[in-house]
Amino acid sequence: MKKAFAVLLALLLITLGICPGALAGIHKDENGNYVDDDGNPVIDYWDEEQGIYIDEDGQAHTIEDTDDGSDSGSQGDPEGMTIGSGEYGTGEEEESSPGLTQEEWEARMRAALNRNGGITATYYLGPEKDPVPVTVIYMGLARSKIQMRGKELLVHTSDLIWDSDAPESQALAVINANRVGYANLRAKTSQKSFIMDHCLTNRVVRVISVGKTWSKVDYNGMRGYVLTGALTFYPNAMRTYDSGVISRKGKTAGKGTINVRANPKNGSRILGDYTLGTPLTILEWGEKWCEVDVEGWHCFILTEYVTLEGQDEEEAFSAKK
């Protein structure tokens, strides 16, 4: 897969009129690694003009920007847009396991899960503060969705506890990797270790331990290590919020989807598009943008697409005029 990507990259550079290896004195050595003219490894190299990014592992990615400035999603909407396949990097999970068969990859994954603890047991503290084991569907800074006794519930994240060695001020984290869209979840504290998954930017994760270089987190039910610099930490504390839903002109039902973004500006990364009526946890109201939690993302949505839960549609629309 790496070789195939390298071929595609070379073809792209040729198409652009750039000779492979001519990027600002950067070229590949005999092992296929990007190095500078002095032979030093090149990592975290970003060049928007030439459309290339070399990540922390020395892997090259083409930079794609399919954003047309609109914030309404697809499904036939005249303001619709499509997210490019390169939005979160290459999309090639196999790049973390070159030369491995499916069986070998699964064996490495099992070993990593066994070594790192696999499952983060999480408990809900109800009104009587009696811990009840739950399954986490997604985490939010203020509210999380859990499955408890066969039912799915939105609960205060501060009412959830799990075994962690992290300081109280660093119990939760948001993946902060907006440049390429993800941070690698590794089996060990080494940039050469097995990549278990890509932790998408702006996802909320439970923190298991914090180190100077590496921190252990739970991402989608897998425990692994992420560079500490790719995390923005938060305490698991009760937060003031409003309950809302995604709407259009005050209506919370109908066709079409609305985009949520990594930052409060139209040109920022689109994290997903959600149907009208999707629940929102509103952390901060702004004249143009709202800071929200939605289905595991800590993100932003245009205020005009937000309605308070239970608010009359006509009243909501009038309030936004």
Secondary structure, 3 states (H helix, E strand, C coil): CHHHHHHHHHHHHHHCCCCCCCECCEEECCCCCEECCCCCECCCEEECCCCEEECCCCCEEECCCCCCCCCECCCCCCCCCCCCCCCCCCCCHHHHCCCCCHHHHHHHHHHHHHHHCCCCCEEEECCCCCEEEEEEEECCCCEEEEEECCEEEEEEHHHEEECCCCCHHHCEEEECCCCCCEEEEECCCCCCCCEEEEEECCEEEEEEEECCCEEEEEECCEEEEEEHHHEEEECCCCCCCEEEEECECCECCCCCEEEEECCCCCCCCEEEEEECCCEEEEEECCCCEEEEEECCEEEEEEHHHEEECCCCHHHHHHHHC
